[in-house]
Amino acid sequence: MAYQRMNLVFILALFTTLGTLASQATSRALCEASIAQKHEQWMAKHGRVYPDNAEKQRRCDIFSKNVEFVEKFNNEGNKSYKLSINKFSDMTNEEFLTHHTGYKIPTTLSSTSSDFSYQSLAATGIPARVDWREQQAVTPIKDQARCGACWAFTVVAAVEGLTKIKTGRLISLSEQQLVDCDHQSSGCMGGSLLSAYSYVIQNGGLTREENYRYQGTDKGTCDTNKESQHAAHITGYVRVPSNSENDLLKAVSMQPVSIGISAYGMDFQHYNIGVFSGSCGTNLNHAVTAIGYGTTAGGIPYWLIKNSWGTDWGESGYMRILRNSNSPQGMCGLAMNNFYPTA
């Protein structure tokens, strides 16, 4: 009898355990089905296609984790910015950084960089707010795609801005020319602002984007015929004194500036709106263009930057990021290593 009771207890315990596991499995299946539907909708929106079901499942798992991260962040409240699911949301942060950054700091600074031009600007001569888009000195947002050519995009943007300021003509210039023809950089594998600016000077200028269109890949060879058809030129470039947001403010008040920035972290990858103030470090790995600054209605000072990740990232391709942070390097190291061209 005792033996039978023990068997009965064992059987009941087994059924209870199996029932619990079945319930958990059903719960997981329902959760995965819900995320899978969101992932399918996301795929349709962004035109994403995977080579097989195994890769699709792997990407769905990453997508699920990113959705959870974004929703948790946005539900915490009391933040100066918000995140959102975007076209990068089926990628881990490591993958994202590998394909969509590309800024390299040279080991030595070039001797061709001139002294800081705007040191003598008085505080009273600096506007409280600047947005170079309002002066038609900024071309529409571009997309570097899966190519580490951010360095080319910011140099082109700064030259476009200077050309508009000096000549009154806003001309969209060629990033692909820099990717193919600046042999001191590594194309889609990354490059430096110094080598890009030096190339533009030595080549005598840049051609129009429509003449040498962006491919998002390393073509391997430079089209010398197209590279010689100059639409804009510069005579030099200047390094903004490092670790000084005040000097950066002076420079940006006068023209768009190429800046190095640390784009590490899921917050940066999924930034959507507001003044960014997240954790990102100061290890510079990306390059963007400072095209203005200002202060929100709530009193938060910010930098306005033009990125090269398309219009479906951030504020239609732009980002506002905290200005006058407690660190001399600036938020995400944005005050560390910056340059602007001269005519």
TITIVEX-995779 format. One record per residue (C-alpha): residue number from 1; residue in one letter; x, y, z; chain. Coordinates in nm, 3 decimals, always signed. Each point is the difference from the previous one (the first is absolute). Layout:
   nr  rest        u        v        w  kette
  NUM     a        X        Y        Z      A
...
***
This chain:
   nr  rest        u        v        w  kette
    1     m   +0.000   +0.000   +0.000      A
    2     a   +0.277   +0.239   +0.093      A
    3     y   +0.171   -0.085   -0.327      A
    4     q   -0.316   +0.080   -0.195      A
    5     r   -0.037   +0.333   +0.180      A
    6     m   +0.359   +0.091   -0.089      A
    7     n   -0.067   -0.082   -0.365      A
    8     l   -0.315   +0.210   +0.006      A
    9     v   +0.188   +0.297   +0.150      A
   10     f   +0.276   -0.039   -0.260      A
   11     i   -0.252   -0.014   -0.285      A
   12     l   -0.184   +0.308   +0.127      A
   13     a   +0.328   +0.190   +0.036      A
   14     l   +0.103   -0.103   -0.349      A
   15     f   -0.329   +0.121   -0.152      A
   16     t   +0.032   +0.328   +0.191      A
   17     t   +0.353   +0.053   -0.132      A
   18     l   -0.100   -0.089   -0.354      A
   19     g   -0.297   +0.233   +0.021      A
   20     t   +0.220   +0.283   +0.121      A
   21     l   +0.251   -0.057   -0.280      A
   22     a   -0.280   -0.018   -0.258      A
   23     s   -0.144   +0.324   +0.132      A
   24     q   +0.341   +0.169   -0.017      A
   25     a   +0.056   -0.133   -0.353      A
   26     t   -0.342   +0.128   -0.109      A
   27     s   +0.077   +0.339   +0.154      A
   28     r   +0.333   +0.017   -0.184      A
   29     a   -0.166   -0.105   -0.325      A
   30     l   -0.265   +0.270   +0.036      A
   31     c   +0.267   +0.260   +0.078      A
   32     e   +0.212   -0.110   -0.295      A
   33     a   -0.303   +0.004   -0.228      A
   34     s   -0.078   +0.356   +0.106      A
   35     i   +0.358   +0.116   -0.057      A
   36     a   +0.018   -0.195   -0.326      A
   37     q   -0.299   +0.194   -0.130      A
   38     k   +0.162   +0.331   +0.095      A
   39     h   +0.320   -0.120   -0.164      A
   40     e   -0.186   -0.089   -0.321      A
   41     q   -0.156   +0.347   -0.006      A
   42     w   +0.341   +0.155   +0.065      A
   43     m   +0.154   -0.208   -0.282      A
   44     a   -0.268   +0.116   -0.243      A
   45     k   +0.051   +0.364   +0.099      A
   46     h   +0.376   -0.009   -0.046      A
   47     g   +0.018   -0.247   -0.288      A
   48     r   +0.203   -0.250   +0.198      A
   49     v   +0.043   -0.351   -0.142      A
   50     y   +0.203   -0.279   +0.161      A
   51     p   +0.173   -0.289   -0.180      A
   52     d   -0.168   -0.277   +0.201      A
   53     n   -0.232   -0.072   +0.294      A
   54     a   +0.286   -0.053   +0.242      A
   55     e   +0.131   +0.351   -0.063      A
   56     k   -0.351   +0.138   +0.015      A
   57     q   -0.051   -0.159   +0.343      A
   58     r   +0.335   +0.132   +0.122      A
   59     r   -0.087   +0.350   -0.114      A
   60     c   -0.344   -0.028   +0.156      A
   61     d   +0.161   -0.088   +0.333      A
   62     i   +0.225   +0.306   -0.020      A
   63     f   -0.297   +0.212   -0.104      A
   64     s   -0.194   -0.128   +0.302      A
   65     k   +0.276   +0.101   +0.240      A
   66     n   +0.026   +0.344   -0.159      A
   67     v   -0.377   +0.053   +0.022      A
   68     e   +0.013   -0.092   +0.368      A
   69     f   +0.291   +0.241   +0.057      A
   70     v   -0.172   +0.291   -0.176      A
   71     e   -0.334   -0.052   +0.176      A
   72     k   +0.164   -0.030   +0.342      A
   73     f   +0.202   +0.317   -0.056      A
   74     n   -0.298   +0.204   -0.119      A
   75     n   -0.215   -0.119   +0.290      A
   76     e   +0.251   +0.118   +0.260      A
   77     g   -0.086   +0.367   -0.057      A
   78     n   +0.190   +0.311   +0.116      A
   79     k   +0.234   -0.014   -0.302      A
   80     s   +0.093   +0.283   -0.234      A
   81     y   -0.029   -0.230   -0.302      A
   82     k   -0.191   -0.300   -0.130      A
   83     l   +0.096   -0.312   -0.193      A
   84     s   -0.183   -0.184   -0.276      A
   85     i   +0.022   -0.313   -0.211      A
   86     n   +0.170   +0.090   -0.329      A
   87     k   +0.163   -0.162   -0.301      A
   88     f   +0.294   -0.112   +0.217      A
   89     s   -0.211   -0.195   +0.248      A
   90     d   +0.084   -0.351   -0.124      A
   91     m   +0.369   +0.061   +0.073      A
   92     t   +0.201   -0.033   +0.318      A
   93     n   +0.183   +0.315   +0.100      A
   94     e   +0.331   -0.159   -0.095      A
   95     e   -0.125   -0.079   -0.352      A
   96     f   -0.150   +0.344   -0.035      A
   97     l   +0.324   +0.174   +0.094      A
   98     t   +0.200   -0.219   -0.236      A
   99     h   -0.204   +0.100   -0.305      A
  100     h   -0.121   +0.354   +0.071      A
  101     t   +0.285   +0.195   +0.158      A
  102     g   +0.359   +0.009   -0.134      A
  103     y   +0.181   +0.297   +0.157      A
  104     k   +0.373   -0.043   +0.057      A
  105     i   +0.221   +0.242   +0.191      A
  106     p   +0.343   +0.040   -0.163      A
  107     t   +0.303   -0.068   +0.220      A
  108     t   +0.146   +0.341   -0.085      A
  109     l   -0.161   +0.331   -0.091      A
  110     s   +0.081   +0.144   -0.340      A
  111     s   +0.214   +0.313   -0.010      A
  112     t   -0.229   +0.151   -0.265      A
  113     s   -0.270   +0.078   +0.257      A
  114     s   -0.022   +0.376   +0.061      A
  115     d   -0.036   +0.181   +0.331      A
  116     f   -0.351   +0.035   +0.142      A
  117     s   -0.165   +0.282   -0.197      A
  118     y   -0.271   +0.108   +0.245      A
  119     q   +0.192   +0.037   +0.326      A
  120     s   -0.062   +0.375   +0.010      A
  121     l   -0.380   -0.029   -0.020      A
  122     a   -0.157   +0.170   +0.300      A
  123     a   -0.287   -0.162   +0.187      A
  124     t   -0.222   +0.289   -0.102      A
  125     g   +0.068   -0.080   -0.364      A
  126     i   -0.122   -0.359   +0.023      A
  127     p   -0.371   -0.055   -0.071      A
  128     a   -0.201   -0.180   +0.267      A
  129     r   -0.131   -0.238   -0.264      A
  130     v   +0.128   -0.118   -0.339      A
  131     d   -0.147   -0.241   -0.253      A
  132     w   +0.186   -0.003   -0.330      A
  133     r   -0.297   -0.169   -0.169      A
  134     e   -0.180   +0.333   +0.026      A
  135     q   +0.277   +0.158   -0.208      A
  136     q   -0.033   -0.276   -0.262      A
  137     a   +0.356   -0.109   +0.078      A
  138     v   -0.089   -0.366   +0.064      A
  139     t   -0.087   -0.255   -0.268      A
  140     p   -0.271   -0.261   +0.074      A
  141     i   +0.086   -0.296   +0.225      A
  142     k   +0.203   -0.270   -0.174      A
  143     d   +0.057   -0.366   +0.088      A
  144     q   +0.340   -0.167   +0.022      A
  145     a   -0.175   -0.343   +0.003      A
  146     r   +0.208   -0.304   +0.105      A
  147     c   +0.326   +0.182   -0.063      A
  148     g   +0.231   +0.159   +0.257      A
  149     a   +0.021   +0.326   -0.193      A
  150     c   -0.130   +0.244   +0.262      A
  151     w   +0.333   +0.184   -0.027      A
  152     a   -0.072   +0.078   -0.367      A
  153     f   -0.355   +0.116   +0.068      A
  154     t   +0.096   +0.254   +0.267      A
  155     v   +0.285   +0.146   -0.205      A
  156     v   -0.230   +0.035   -0.299      A
  157     a   -0.272   +0.159   +0.217      A
  158     a   +0.244   +0.255   +0.143      A
  159     v   +0.133   +0.088   -0.347      A
  160     e   -0.357   +0.031   -0.131      A
  161     g   -0.081   +0.239   +0.286      A
  162     l   +0.309   +0.214   -0.053      A
  163     t   -0.063   +0.015   -0.375      A
  164     k   -0.352   +0.129   +0.059      A
  165     i   +0.121   +0.260   +0.252      A
  166     k   +0.276   +0.126   -0.229      A
  167     t   -0.166   -0.022   -0.341      A
  168     g   -0.373   -0.008   +0.067      A
  169     r   -0.031   -0.337   -0.179      A
  170     l   -0.100   -0.320   +0.180      A
  171     i   +0.147   -0.290   -0.197      A
  172     s   -0.033   -0.365   +0.099      A
  173     l   +0.351   -0.143   -0.025      A
  174     s   +0.134   -0.353   -0.044      A
  175     e   +0.076   -0.228   +0.294      A
  176     q   +0.082   -0.287   -0.237      A
  177     q   +0.288   +0.205   -0.137      A
  178     l   +0.157   +0.001   +0.345      A
  179     v   -0.073   -0.370   +0.056      A
  180     d   +0.168   -0.092   -0.331      A
  181     c   +0.272   +0.261   -0.034      A
  182     d   +0.128   +0.085   +0.350      A
  183     h   +0.261   -0.274   +0.015      A
  184     q   +0.116   +0.103   +0.347      A
  185     s   -0.334   -0.121   +0.134      A
  186     s   -0.154   -0.345   -0.034      A
  187     g   -0.330   +0.069   -0.172      A
  188     c   -0.282   -0.197   +0.160      A
  189     m   +0.246   -0.131   +0.259      A
  190     g   +0.035   +0.348   +0.149      A
  191     g   +0.200   +0.317   -0.038      A
  192     s   +0.115   +0.322   +0.164      A
  193     l   -0.112   +0.357   -0.037      A
  194     l   +0.357   +0.114   -0.049      A
  195     s   +0.067   -0.226   -0.297      A
  196     a   -0.334   +0.095   -0.157      A
  197     y   +0.058   +0.374   +0.033      A
  198     s   +0.358   -0.039   -0.124      A
  199     y   -0.124   -0.191   -0.303      A
  200     v   -0.256   +0.270   -0.088      A
  201     i   +0.272   +0.266   +0.013      A
  202     q   +0.256   -0.200   -0.200      A
  203     n   -0.256   -0.104   -0.261      A
  204     g   -0.119   +0.356   -0.049      A
  205     g   -0.355   -0.070   +0.117      A
  206     l   -0.297   -0.235   -0.011      A
  207     t   -0.239   -0.082   -0.283      A
  208     r   -0.380   +0.003   +0.018      A
  209     e   -0.183   -0.293   +0.153      A
  210     e   -0.201   -0.046   -0.321      A
  211     n   +0.327   -0.038   -0.191      A
  212     y   +0.156   -0.259   +0.235      A
  213     r   -0.290   -0.167   +0.176      A
  214     y   +0.024   -0.180   +0.331      A
  215     q   +0.003   -0.380   -0.022      A
  216     g   +0.043   -0.097   +0.365      A
  217     t   +0.288   -0.231   -0.095      A
  218     d   +0.370   +0.020   -0.078      A
  219     k   +0.030   +0.002   -0.377      A
  220     g   +0.372   -0.062   +0.034      A
  221     t   +0.105   +0.258   -0.256      A
  222     c   -0.031   +0.377   -0.026      A
  223     d   -0.176   +0.146   -0.302      A
  224     t   +0.263   +0.260   -0.082      A
  225     n   -0.212   +0.158   -0.272      A
  226     k   -0.284   +0.073   +0.240      A
  227     e   +0.232   +0.100   +0.285      A
  228     s   +0.150   +0.277   -0.216      A
  229     q   -0.338   +0.165   -0.067      A
  230     h   +0.002   +0.234   +0.301      A
  231     a   -0.319   +0.164   +0.124      A
  232     a   +0.141   +0.137   +0.328      A
  233     h   +0.340   +0.039   +0.159      A
  234     i   +0.169   +0.095   +0.327      A
  235     t   +0.344   +0.141   +0.077      A
  236     g   +0.050   -0.141   +0.350      A
  237     y   -0.155   -0.128   +0.318      A
  238     v   +0.015   +0.090   +0.368      A
  239     r   -0.008   -0.207   +0.314      A
  240     v   -0.227   +0.130   +0.275      A
  241     p   +0.186   +0.010   +0.335      A
  242     s   -0.074   -0.332   +0.167      A
  243     n   -0.213   -0.040   +0.313      A
  244     s   -0.156   +0.345   -0.037      A
  245     e   -0.372   +0.022   -0.071      A
  246     n   +0.037   +0.378   +0.013      A
  247     d   +0.241   -0.004   -0.296      A
  248     l   -0.221   -0.250   -0.182      A
  249     l   -0.290   +0.240   +0.055      A
  250     k   +0.198   +0.280   -0.164      A
  251     a   +0.081   -0.216   -0.300      A
  252     v   -0.355   -0.133   -0.050      A
  253     s   -0.138   +0.354   +0.024      A
  254     m   +0.204   +0.075   -0.314      A
  255     q   -0.034   -0.321   -0.205      A
  256     p   -0.080   -0.374   +0.015      A
  257     v   +0.275   -0.201   +0.173      A
  258     s   +0.113   -0.362   -0.037      A
  259     i   +0.004   -0.167   +0.341      A
  260     g   +0.111   -0.337   +0.132      A
  261     i   -0.243   -0.165   +0.238      A
  262     s   -0.040   -0.318   +0.202      A
  263     a   -0.310   -0.180   -0.131      A
  264     y   +0.020   -0.299   +0.232      A
  265     g   -0.309   -0.141   +0.167      A
  266     m   -0.355   -0.108   -0.074      A
  267     d   -0.128   +0.349   +0.086      A
  268     f   +0.195   +0.155   -0.288      A
  269     q   -0.104   -0.276   -0.240      A
  270     h   -0.369   +0.050   +0.081      A
  271     y   -0.007   +0.376   +0.067      A
  272     n   -0.326   +0.153   -0.119      A
  273     i   -0.078   +0.345   +0.141      A
  274     g   +0.107   +0.250   +0.266      A
  275     v   +0.337   +0.108   +0.140      A
  276     f   +0.226   -0.305   +0.023      A
  277     s   +0.184   -0.039   +0.329      A
  278     g   +0.055   -0.375   +0.018      A
  279     s   +0.300   -0.217   +0.078      A
  280     c   +0.238   -0.009   -0.296      A
  281     g   +0.357   +0.051   +0.125      A
  282     t   +0.275   +0.201   -0.165      A
  283     n   +0.154   -0.261   -0.230      A
  284     l   -0.053   +0.179   -0.331      A
  285     n   -0.123   -0.238   -0.270      A
  286     h   -0.242   +0.206   -0.210      A
  287     a   +0.002   +0.335   -0.180      A
  288     v   -0.291   +0.240   -0.040      A
  289     t   -0.047   +0.367   -0.083      A
  290     a   -0.087   +0.269   +0.254      A
  291     i   -0.242   +0.230   -0.184      A
  292     g   -0.132   +0.206   +0.289      A
  293     y   -0.088   +0.030   +0.365      A
  294     g   -0.267   +0.140   +0.225      A
  295     t   -0.199   -0.047   +0.320      A
  296     t   -0.332   -0.180   +0.041      A
  297     a   -0.309   +0.167   +0.143      A
  298     g   +0.077   -0.193   +0.318      A
  299     g   +0.346   +0.157   +0.025      A
  300     i   +0.216   -0.291   -0.126      A
  301     p   +0.293   +0.119   -0.215      A
  302     y   +0.072   -0.219   -0.301      A
  303     w   +0.213   -0.048   -0.309      A
  304     l   -0.178   -0.067   -0.329      A
  305     i   +0.178   -0.262   -0.206      A
  306     k   -0.053   -0.139   -0.349      A
  307     n   +0.052   -0.374   -0.018      A
  308     s   +0.043   -0.232   -0.301      A
  309     w   -0.238   -0.285   +0.091      A
  310     g   -0.299   +0.105   -0.210      A
  311     t   -0.316   +0.185   +0.096      A
  312     d   -0.158   -0.286   +0.196      A
  313     w   +0.251   +0.030   +0.284      A
  314     g   -0.030   +0.271   +0.265      A
  315     e   -0.181   +0.325   -0.072      A
  316     s   -0.034   -0.061   -0.374      A
  317     g   +0.372   -0.076   -0.019      A
  318     y   +0.113   +0.266   +0.249      A
  319     m   +0.082   -0.016   +0.369      A
  320     r   -0.008   +0.248   +0.283      A
  321     i   +0.263   -0.089   +0.258      A
  322     l   +0.077   +0.157   +0.337      A
  323     r   +0.220   +0.311   -0.011      A
  324     n   +0.208   +0.124   +0.295      A
  325     s   +0.028   -0.341   +0.163      A
  326     n   +0.199   -0.043   +0.321      A
  327     s   +0.288   -0.157   -0.193      A
  328     p   +0.258   +0.213   -0.187      A
  329     q   -0.010   -0.261   -0.278      A
  330     g   -0.367   +0.078   -0.055      A
  331     m   -0.290   -0.245   -0.021      A
  332     c   +0.119   -0.313   -0.183      A
  333     g   +0.343   +0.166   -0.044      A
  334     l   -0.136   +0.252   -0.252      A
  335     a   +0.245   +0.273   +0.104      A
  336     m   +0.314   -0.211   -0.040      A
  337     n   +0.101   -0.006   -0.367      A
  338     n   -0.176   +0.237   -0.240      A
  339     f   +0.086   +0.177   -0.327      A
  340     y   -0.144   +0.247   -0.247      A
  341     p   +0.110   +0.096   -0.353      A
  342     t   +0.119   +0.341   -0.117      A
  343     a   -0.051   +0.161   -0.339      A
***
